[in-house]
Amino acid sequence: MAVISGLEGLSVLVTCYNKIEYVEKCFLALVEMENLGASVIIIDDGSTDGSSELLLKLKMKLNSKIQVVRTTNQGAGPARLLSIEMAKTDFVFFLDIDDLPVISGVQELLNSFKRSSADLAIGNYRVIQNSEVAFMPLEINDFKTVQLKDYRQEFKDAMGWWRYIYRRDFLIQQHNLVGKAFGEFGDKKFVLDDLFWITHLCAQDLEVLISPITLIVYQYNLPEENASSRWNAYLKQVSYLPEAADKFFHFTEENQCLHNEDWMIEVTLKDLWNHMPLLSFFKFHKCYVAVFYLSSKYLGGTLYSNLNATGYLLSAIAKRTKRILRQLQTH
């Protein structure tokens, strides 16, 4: 059995926005992590439901050294960037305030990560509501360090900021500060930045420590209430994707990211076209056109690339039509 050490050298970086019903339970777990040697930073992203006040109340009541920082509402991406800048330890782990860390799992993953040469380490998570565990890039029974380039798509499919422990000196390299690409969205708040982050991550040649599928590092709260309003909010975010992708491509070019560029472009364009059929063509036709021009540009800007982009566009419209027909059949 592996010897589990404490959490020395780890910063737990937590984002919070209007999740007051989850604050106390998560905070108590974070205090436990603090007692095991972790540094904890909570960024409250301008909550209006009393979350910020409750965090400060709990901090005083429990005499905790957890840092609680309140900012104006900018979205999860800027909040994460601020917490990364504030962190001083060698290792970093992310959480949202409505999720729960599995402390023994974090300890075991950190302990193994410290003994490896890997750039990052991945653990699994469990959905609280149904106890299902998530997809892992490889299903193994022991820790294993692999070359990410050998499993790019598998890691991409696994998604998520939160299931990784990172080396902080890796995260703060200029070409890895992808969140900065989405800082200028006017009055919009873009929150699907993890879609681009995981593509950026998987396009690099990195060493990753994979844990056994049974090693759970956090429990995920699957929202159940207000499904309709959450779906509408998600569609609004999808409508921002073409602009976000343009900023993402510009960022990678400007910072000379060491990517498998062909794979990154192919996967990003595929993600965009897979999302477009969620949007009404008549209401969001500018989004479809924007993705068409991005596709043409990054596929080479030739007649052949225009034909490919046209094929993607027609396919997306067809998928949208099928989606509408299915919806009509269920009513």
Phi, psi and omega in degrees: 000138182292142176278124183264121177265186179282202182244027179298140178087001182250134169256129175258115187252119191239132174255144183220133172207110175051055178228046190302328183292344181255351192298310188296315182297317179292318182300319179298321177293323179293324176297320177298319178294321176300319180293339178268005173110357181283151168264135184238130177234124177248124175257110175272115189273056176073038180302147179241005184256010180095001180302315182298315180295321179294321177301314180293322178297315179294321179301315179290315182300320184265002179053047185267151176265008177304132178277124177244117184241125179260131179235168170289152185293114179233348183110164185295325182301304177300324178297317178296317180300318179298317182294324177297318178297325182282334184295144182239357185270174181281335185234150187223137178226136185252148174215158163258152186295338181270005175252169182234128176288144169261098195297319179298324178292318178297318178301313183294319179294317179298317181301316179288323180298318181298332182271357183256173175256008186293156177279331179204165182227141183243135174240177181260168175224159181240139175281124185299318189293326183233004177065014177285142175266157186276170175290139175245150179304320176223137177265104184230168183252000180212167178293142181210132176265128183231162172275121184301326183299339179278348184219040186304309186292325179297318178290322177300316181294334181285336173056179166095134167282325203277341185270002181255149160253132184246154164281129184296323181294340173285314183296325187272002172296140188306318184288350177261359180274055186300328181303333180293340180295336186253019184285339184246079179245019181064230180273004178277153173236106184272121185243002179266028183296338180295335176299319180278326180300313184291327175294315177303315182297313186285343178279353179267163176262096186235161170261131181235132174271117178261134178265166174301150183300336182277353182276107183262126181255341173201161178250131186261129176272112178275113183301136181246330185276158174053046183301321183294314181292325178293323179294317178297321177295322178294317179298324177298319177295321178300323180293342177274349188302318179301317178295319179295319180297320178299317179294322179297312179299319179298318180298314183294325178289315184296325184261009176048052181297140181274079187249162156278090192297319181299316179295316182299315180294315181301314183290320180295315179295322177298316178301316180298312182290331177289332180275330186303320181297349175288339184260144173297128180296322184290324180277327186238034182299332178296329177293316178299316181296320180298318178292326176301311181293322175299316180298313180300316182296311188273353171268001173128346177069024181255175175301320180297318179293325176297321178294320177297315180297322177296320177298317177299316182298312180296322178296319180296319179295320178296318178296322178296318179298314178298322179298316180296317180298320178296319179297320180294325181291334182274352180259000000 
